[in-house]
Amino acid sequence: MKPMRNTFALAACLVLAACGFEIQIPRAGGPLDDITTEQRAAFDRGSALMRRRFTPSEGLGPLYNASSCAACHEQPVTGGGAPNYRNFFLVAMGPQGSQVPLPISNLPSQVLPSFFGPGFRGGRIVVPVTGPQGLAITMAQRAGPPLFGTGLFALVTNATIIALSDPDDADGDGISGRFNRAPGLLIGRFGFKSQANNIESFIRGAARNQMGVTTNPVLGSGATVSLSSCRLPQVPTTGPNDPITDEDTVADPEVSVPDFADIIAFCRFLAPPRRLDLTAPAARGQVLFESIGCAKCHLMNLTTSRGTIQPFTDLLIHDMGPQLADGISQGSPQPSLAGIATTGSEYRTAPLWGAALNAPYLHDGRAGTLLEAITMHAGEADAIRITFEALSAADQADLIAFLEGL
């Protein structure tokens, strides 16, 4: 009966088309066009696994924030972002540059768990005002980021990112983007602060921190962009070639290597959202986007080892001003004459492909609209934001129309 239902569904689509109804092709959620049949099969299996809801008997917990990957990557389709109620907290102890997780309840990272599985002792975690010896405690929220096109950033070379950086604003345009580095001084591409280089370790860390689900390496250090080993802050006591374990009664790994390889395949091969046709307002908005300086950080084109992509990011970190600063420092930023060795007020330029699909915006989802996100830019973006705010309402609407079509 299943093939017959598919036939009826196809016939219904053909009837709608014949009657003049436009068949909408989803803008996001599908795989890259140029992957192999085997890679497409792995992508499809991974998509289903992203939606799998774990239970404690299957390894969920004992500390966790969500029961599935899609819980934080569900909007508007699997692989997208998440509404604000899915936000989680990072809690760091110590001064920037030397921050560590709270030394309680065997926390594996700075991610603060909200839920606890059976057998967990100690109750809900209470965050102290200060740590031992008066060490500072820093808390920050994080939103679930969209994964669209993320795997393509692994194909951007170190040389490309280095060439784009300008840590001392040598050209005097007020923009001083820096590259960030994961431990091992490998140039980062992933995460809100470009603090990660190895996409596999980044995803394994998220599974452990957000769901309490353990994994074994798939490619391990072979998944790093520079093809050398590194240890990432998402799994602070574990290298990319090491198994991850936890303290529940379910045997580790709680996801098999083949299954986790499929989840990685989904994240690697998830395509960027399809761009909409350029309307007249959007065309005017594109001119404004470039003329007022937005494109200085949100670069349309990036060269990869497999051609040019259009993510509207430079993959660099930029100072976004004191209001957006969260005091959480991750990675080792490119040195500059200013001597700032931490990233507490810096964030990776957000990719803008699929911008209309990715609300809420910014690292903690505090901006509900694109207009709010733009007007919250500060720091290096001060002058550009002021120029935007001086535009007429019609011009601002055109610029946002351009973003909504990306």
Secondary structure, DSSP 8 states (H G I E B T S, - for coil): -HHHHHHHHHHHHHHHHHTT------SSS-B-TT--HHHHHHHHHHHHHHT----GGGT--SEES-SSGGGSS-BSSTTSB--GGG-EEEEEESSTTS-B--SSTT-SSSEE--EE-TT--S-S----SB-GGG-BEEEEEE-----TTGGGGGGS-HHHHHHH--TT-TT-SS---B--EETTTEE--BSTTS-B--HHHHHHHHIIIII------SSGGGGSTTSS----TTSTT--TTS----SSSS-S-SS-HHHHHHHHHHHHHB---------HHHHHHHHHHHHTTGGGTS-S-EEETTEEE--S--S-EEE--TTT------S-----TT-----TTEEE----TTGGGS-SBSTT--B-SHHHHHHT--GGGHHHHHHHHTS-HHHHHHHHHHHHT-
